[in-house]
Amino acid sequence: MKLPKSALRVLKCLSNRGPLPPRAISKEANVPLRTVTFALDRLIDTDICAKVPNLGDMRCTLYVVNQEKARAAFARYGTMMK
């Protein structure tokens, strides 16, 4: 599956900042929340990201990155991880 540019921006943000909820990703990556949701769906479909419960606030899901798959995605699309 080909990843859109927005998914790569979200992935880069998650890789650098750690587990985050969608609103924080939107602010950090400077991407609209609706686009973040779309990107996260694509990343979850490809098993690059996963949902984890936020034990501090169960109303808000956190998203984490599978670092190995993220490196492979960045290598494929020519984007370097920090």
C-alpha positions, 0 to 999 in steps of 0.5 A: 500500500502506498502511503500518502504524504500526510501519513509520512508526516504523522509517522515522522511526528510519532517517531520523534515524539513517542505515543501521542493522541490525535489532537497532539499529533495534529498540533505537532505535525501542523496537520488538520485533525481530519487528515491525522485521522485519515493518516492514522487509519492508513498507518494502522492498516499497514501495521506501522502504528498501533492503538494503545490505551491511555491509562491517564485518560481512557477517553483518549487513545494513544498511537505508537509506532513500530520502529522497525516498520517505520524505518522500512517505510522511511527507507522506501519513501526516501525520508530519513528518521531523526 
